[in-house]
Amino acid sequence: MLYSGLILAAVLPLLVCGQAKAESAGLEGPVSYAAYHSEWGEKLTPPIARSLHLELSGGKLNVSLSGAMPTLSYTGPVDAKTVDELVALLRSMDAAAWPGASGDENRGERRKDQCEWNLCLAVRQPEYRQKRVYGADKGRDTPRLEAEARLCAYLKEKLAELYVTCPKRLEHLSLSERFENGYWSVAVDEGLVHVCVIGNGRSTVEFYADPALLEELALLLEKHGAQAWHGFGFGLYEPGKMPLCLEVSYSTRQPVVVFADQDRMPKGFAAFCDDLRSTLGALAKRWQQAQGLPPWAIKQLHFGENGMSMQPQYRCYRRLDAQGPRAHIMRSLGGKLEGDVPLSSAEEEELSLILRSLGRWDGFHEVARDVLDAPGFGLSVEFADGRKISAHSYGVFPKGYREGRERILHFLEKRLPSAFPGK
């Protein structure tokens, strides 16, 4: 097996070696795409990571190391120096000479007693050329393991740097506490900030919050030095028996995962947990205290059409703003948010009257048979008094659909910002 010293191998000599072996790779010229993947079978014990997946293209790095070490992941831009260093590392891998190497991809079932891997390098100038080598081995001492150890050592050092310097947005945070019977989470859900709080045996409180909450929590993580916590307690607890688990992820796929208990925590962790409970608990209390809605209030609305071209989707939801819970309308196209606007109480009542007038559509679920690429629609509404409207179709529409559709879109588009110039 590999010695741990391989992980600490100096990177500079390796890069020099990579330059020297560039010609032996048989692919001269600037590399436009590079990738290396390896996956260890269940019966093998990997010396570093159970899986390594790396892709480099267009100045963007996509990498993940998981399994025998705390997961390290990153997706985002890298500078030209990092690109050159990674390309040199991958070009230095003389994969064609490795035991188990073959020219064809293994398309059979993944073997539990072998490590499967593949290496790909592509050059576009002056003409497109590609070098791709696949293989599988038993995971014993081979030149491949030495090369993979050097690559992992470089990635661990580089990712530690990128985690600190690369701009990122908080996208998910969850804290589960078995000894407090609590669960606290904040996640970006279809562009909305979804909050879930279960504390000290209380019933679940779920709501949408102002996006500013993400910035507040990101500053909280930075204040307590959360980046240094990643991997704390890894491997110390059996699955399902972690007394306390914190999971954080960013837009760069950068993880922070902590396993702890009341007697064993990283520095600053207890203070962070107290601040998180205080922040989310206060929001949950505000949400619960303001749930006296009029019967006509809209709890949720989804409306959209489909066809051969991409169509905008509309939504009305309730969000906890600084002024309290308010109805918001939003539009998205292809999963991208195209506007989010709060409604006054009078505006919400106006929209509610429009939707209630379409109650006859409830239960309309029709599909035109033997029709390809037909237009259709979907409508889902829930009011505070429990009344619901659910309808969808493909190729057919309910009576009065054109007029009802125009009334909904006229109300929504008049208030949402213009997003489709020329239409």
C-alpha positions in Angstrom: 0.0 0.0 0.0 1.0 3.6 -0.3 3.0 5.3 2.4 1.5 8.4 3.9 4.7 10.3 2.7 3.3 10.2 -0.8 0.5 12.6 0.2 3.1 15.1 1.3 5.2 14.9 -1.8 6.6 18.3 -2.9 4.6 19.8 -5.7 7.4 21.8 -7.4 9.5 18.8 -8.5 6.4 17.2 -9.8 5.5 20.1 -12.0 9.1 20.1 -13.4 8.6 16.4 -14.1 5.3 17.1 -15.7 6.9 19.5 -18.2 9.6 17.0 -19.0 7.0 14.3 -19.7 4.7 16.5 -21.8 6.0 15.2 -25.1 5.9 11.6 -23.9 2.1 12.1 -23.5 1.9 12.2 -27.3 -0.3 15.3 -27.2 1.6 18.5 -27.9 0.0 21.9 -27.8 -2.3 23.8 -25.3 -4.7 21.5 -23.5 -8.3 22.8 -23.8 -9.9 20.0 -21.7 -8.5 17.7 -19.1 -10.1 15.1 -16.8 -9.1 12.3 -14.4 -11.6 10.0 -12.6 -11.0 7.1 -10.3 -13.5 5.0 -8.3 -12.5 2.3 -5.8 -14.5 -0.9 -5.4 -16.3 -1.7 -2.2 -13.9 -4.5 -1.2 -10.8 -2.2 -1.5 -9.5 0.2 1.1 -8.4 3.4 -0.7 -5.2 5.1 0.7 -6.6 8.6 0.0 -10.1 9.0 -1.3 -12.7 6.4 -2.4 -13.5 8.5 -5.5 -11.7 11.3 -7.3 -13.4 13.3 -10.1 -11.6 16.2 -11.8 -12.5 18.2 -14.9 -10.7 21.3 -16.1 -12.1 23.3 -19.0 -12.4 27.0 -20.0 -10.6 28.2 -16.9 -13.1 26.4 -14.6 -12.3 23.6 -12.2 -14.8 20.9 -11.2 -13.3 18.5 -8.6 -14.5 16.2 -5.8 -12.6 13.9 -3.5 -14.7 11.8 -1.2 -14.7 8.6 0.8 -11.7 7.8 2.9 -11.2 11.5 3.8 -13.5 14.3 4.6 -15.2 15.3 1.3 -13.4 18.1 -0.6 -15.3 19.6 -3.5 -15.1 22.8 -5.6 -16.7 24.1 -8.8 -15.6 27.5 -10.0 -12.9 29.6 -11.7 -9.2 29.2 -11.3 -6.4 31.4 -12.5 -4.0 30.7 -15.4 -1.2 29.6 -13.1 -3.4 26.9 -11.5 -4.6 25.7 -14.9 -1.0 25.3 -16.1 0.0 23.4 -12.9 -3.0 21.0 -13.2 -2.4 20.4 -16.9 1.3 19.7 -16.1 0.2 17.2 -13.4 -2.2 15.4 -15.7 0.2 15.3 -18.7 2.8 13.8 -16.5 0.6 10.8 -15.9 1.9 8.1 -18.3 -1.4 6.3 -18.2 -0.8 4.1 -21.2 2.0 2.3 -19.3 0.0 1.7 -16.1 -1.0 -1.9 -15.1 -4.6 -2.5 -16.2 -4.6 0.2 -18.8 -6.7 -0.3 -21.9 -7.9 1.8 -24.8 -11.6 1.1 -24.3 -14.0 2.2 -21.6 -15.2 -0.6 -19.3 -18.9 -0.6 -19.9 -19.7 -3.6 -17.6 -20.9 -3.5 -14.1 -18.5 -1.8 -11.6 -16.2 -4.3 -10.1 -16.1 -4.4 -6.3 -12.6 -5.7 -6.1 -10.9 -3.2 -8.5 -10.3 0.5 -8.9 -11.6 1.9 -12.2 -10.0 5.0 -13.6 -9.8 7.1 -16.8 -7.7 9.9 -18.0 -8.6 12.3 -20.9 -6.6 15.2 -22.5 -7.9 17.2 -25.5 -6.1 19.8 -27.7 -8.1 22.1 -30.0 -5.4 24.0 -31.8 -4.2 23.7 -34.5 -6.6 20.8 -34.9 -8.8 18.8 -32.4 -6.9 15.8 -31.0 -7.7 13.7 -27.9 -5.9 11.2 -25.7 -8.1 9.0 -23.6 -7.0 6.0 -21.6 -9.2 3.7 -19.4 -8.2 1.1 -17.0 -8.8 -0.9 -13.8 -6.4 -2.4 -11.3 -6.4 -4.1 -7.9 -5.3 -1.0 -6.0 -1.8 -2.2 -5.1 1.4 -0.2 -5.4 1.6 1.0 -9.0 2.8 4.1 -10.8 -0.8 5.2 -11.0 -1.2 5.3 -7.2 1.9 7.4 -6.9 0.7 9.8 -9.6 -2.8 9.9 -8.0 -1.3 10.6 -4.6 0.7 13.5 -6.0 -2.4 14.9 -7.7 -4.4 14.6 -4.4 -1.7 16.4 -2.5 -1.8 19.3 -4.9 -5.6 19.5 -4.9 -5.8 19.5 -1.1 -3.3 22.4 -0.9 -5.0 24.3 -3.8 -8.6 23.8 -2.5 -7.6 25.1 0.9 -6.5 28.3 -0.9 -9.6 28.5 -3.1 -11.9 28.0 -0.2 -10.6 31.3 1.3 -10.1 33.4 -1.8 -12.8 32.5 -4.2 -16.1 34.5 -4.0 -19.0 32.2 -3.0 -22.6 32.3 -1.9 -24.1 30.3 1.0 -26.7 27.9 -0.4 -27.4 25.4 2.4 -26.9 25.1 6.1 -28.3 22.5 8.5 -27.7 21.7 12.1 -29.2 18.6 13.6 -29.0 17.9 17.4 -30.0 14.5 18.7 -29.6 15.5 22.4 -31.7 18.7 21.9 -34.2 16.9 19.6 -33.7 19.8 17.2 -33.2 20.5 13.5 -32.4 23.9 12.0 -31.9 24.4 8.3 -31.7 27.1 5.7 -31.5 26.3 2.0 -32.0 28.0 -1.4 -35.0 26.3 -3.0 -35.8 27.4 -6.5 -34.3 30.8 -5.8 -36.2 31.2 -2.5 -34.7 31.0 1.0 -36.4 28.1 2.8 -36.1 27.9 6.6 -37.1 24.8 8.7 -36.9 24.9 12.5 -37.6 22.0 14.9 -36.4 22.8 18.4 -36.9 21.1 21.8 -39.7 18.9 20.5 -41.8 21.7 19.0 -43.8 21.1 15.9 -42.1 21.9 12.6 -42.0 25.5 11.5 -41.3 26.1 7.8 -41.3 29.3 5.9 -39.5 31.5 3.3 -37.3 34.2 4.6 -35.7 37.4 3.1 -32.5 36.5 1.1 -30.6 38.9 3.4 -30.7 36.0 5.9 -28.1 34.2 3.8 -25.6 37.1 4.1 -26.3 37.2 7.8 -25.5 33.5 8.3 -22.5 33.7 6.0 -21.0 36.5 8.2 -21.8 34.4 11.2 -19.9 31.4 9.8 -17.0 33.7 9.0 -17.0 35.3 12.4 -16.6 32.0 14.2 -14.0 30.6 11.7 -16.2 27.8 10.3 -13.9 27.0 7.4 -11.4 25.5 9.8 -14.0 23.1 11.2 -14.4 21.0 8.0 -13.8 17.3 8.8 -13.9 17.7 12.6 -15.1 14.4 14.1 -15.0 12.6 10.8 -15.1 8.8 11.3 -15.6 9.1 15.1 -19.3 8.2 15.1 -21.3 5.4 13.7 -23.8 6.3 10.9 -27.1 7.6 12.5 -25.5 8.1 15.9 -23.9 11.6 15.4 -25.1 13.6 18.4 -24.7 16.9 16.5 -24.0 17.4 12.8 -23.4 20.7 10.9 -23.5 20.7 7.1 -22.8 23.8 5.0 -22.4 24.2 1.3 -21.7 27.1 -1.0 -22.3 27.9 -4.7 -18.7 26.6 -5.3 -19.7 23.2 -3.8 -17.4 24.0 -1.0 -18.3 21.9 2.1 -18.1 22.4 5.8 -19.1 19.2 7.7 -18.7 18.8 11.5 -19.6 15.9 13.7 -19.5 16.8 17.4 -21.0 16.2 20.9 -21.4 18.3 24.0 -17.9 17.3 25.2 -16.0 17.4 21.9 -16.4 20.5 19.7 -14.0 22.6 17.5 -13.1 26.1 18.8 -16.0 28.6 18.3 -18.5 25.9 17.4 -20.6 26.1 20.6 -20.9 29.9 20.2 -21.9 29.6 16.6 -24.6 27.1 17.4 -26.0 29.4 20.1 -26.1 32.3 17.6 -27.7 30.2 14.9 -30.5 29.0 17.3 -31.1 32.5 18.4 -31.3 33.9 14.9 -33.6 31.2 13.4 -35.6 30.7 16.6 -36.5 34.4 16.6 -37.6 34.3 12.9 -39.7 31.1 13.6 -41.4 32.9 16.5 -42.3 35.9 14.3 -43.7 33.6 11.7 -45.9 31.8 14.1 -47.2 34.9 15.8 -48.4 36.3 12.4 -50.4 33.4 11.0 -53.9 35.0 11.4 -54.6 35.3 7.7 -58.0 36.3 6.1 -59.8 33.5 4.4 -59.1 34.8 0.9 -55.3 35.0 1.5 -53.1 33.0 -1.0 -50.9 30.5 0.7 -49.3 29.4 -2.5 -49.8 29.7 -6.3 -48.0 28.0 -9.2 -49.0 28.8 -12.8 -47.2 28.1 -16.0 -47.5 27.0 -19.6 -45.5 24.6 -21.6 -44.9 23.9 -25.3 -42.2 23.6 -27.9 -40.4 26.7 -26.5 -39.4 27.5 -23.0 -42.2 29.4 -21.2 -42.0 31.5 -18.0 -43.4 30.1 -14.7 -45.2 32.2 -12.1 -45.5 31.7 -8.4 -47.1 33.5 -5.4 -45.7 32.6 -2.0 -45.5 34.0 1.5 -42.2 35.4 2.8 -41.1 36.7 6.2 -39.8 40.2 5.4 -38.8 43.0 7.8 -42.5 44.1 7.7 -43.7 40.6 8.5 -45.1 37.8 6.4 -46.2 39.1 3.0 -47.4 37.6 -0.3 -44.7 37.8 -3.0 -45.1 37.1 -6.8 -42.2 35.9 -8.8 -41.4 34.8 -12.4 -38.7 32.3 -13.5 -37.5 31.2 -16.9 -35.4 28.0 -17.2 -34.9 27.9 -13.5 -33.6 31.5 -13.4 -35.4 34.0 -11.3 -36.8 36.9 -13.4 -38.3 39.0 -10.7 -39.7 38.9 -7.1 -42.1 41.6 -6.0 -44.2 41.9 -2.7 -47.9 42.5 -2.9 -49.9 44.9 -0.7 -53.0 43.4 1.1 -55.3 45.0 -1.5 -53.3 43.6 -4.4 -53.3 40.1 -2.9 -57.1 40.3 -2.5 -57.4 41.4 -6.1 -55.3 38.4 -7.3 -57.3 36.1 -5.0 -60.6 37.2 -6.6 -59.2 36.4 -10.1 -58.0 33.0 -9.0 -61.3 32.1 -7.2 -63.2 33.0 -10.3 -61.4 30.1 -12.0 -62.6 27.5 -9.4 -64.4 25.6 -12.2 -61.0 24.6 -13.5 -60.4 22.5 -10.4 -60.0 18.8 -11.3 -59.3 19.5 -15.0 -56.6 17.0 -15.8 -56.7 16.2 -19.5 -54.2 14.9 -22.0 -54.7 14.8 -25.8 -53.8 11.4 -27.1 -51.6 10.8 -30.1 -50.5 14.5 -30.2 -46.8 15.4 -30.2 -45.4 18.7 -28.9 -48.7 20.1 -27.9 -49.1 23.2 -25.6 -50.4 22.8 -22.1 -50.7 24.5 -18.7 -50.5 23.9 -15.0 -52.3 25.7 -12.2 -52.1 25.0 -8.4 -53.6 27.3 -5.8 -54.2 27.0 -2.1 -56.0 29.6 0.0 -55.9 30.3 3.7 -59.5 28.9 4.2 -58.3 25.5 2.8 -59.9 25.9 -0.6 -57.7 24.5 -3.5 -57.6 24.6 -7.3 -55.6 22.1 -9.2 -55.6 21.7 -12.9 -53.2 20.7 -15.7 -53.4 19.7 -19.3 -51.6 18.7 -22.5 -53.1 19.6 -25.8 -56.5 20.6 -24.4 -57.8 23.4 -22.3 -60.8 24.1 -20.0 -63.6 26.3 -21.2 -62.7 30.0 -20.8 -59.0 29.3 -20.5 -57.9 32.1 -22.8 -59.8 34.8 -20.8 -58.7 33.4 -17.4 -55.1 33.1 -18.6 -55.1 36.8 -19.7 -56.5 38.0 -16.4 -53.7 36.1 -14.4 -50.9 37.3 -16.7 -52.2 40.9 -16.9 -52.1 41.1 -13.1 -48.7 39.5 -12.7 -46.8 41.0 -15.6 -48.1 44.6 -14.7 -46.2 44.3 -11.4 -43.2 42.2 -12.3 -40.2 44.0 -14.0 -39.9 43.7 -17.7 -37.7 40.7 -18.6 -38.5 39.9 -22.2 -37.5 42.9 -24.4 -39.4 43.0 -27.7 -42.3 40.8 -26.5 
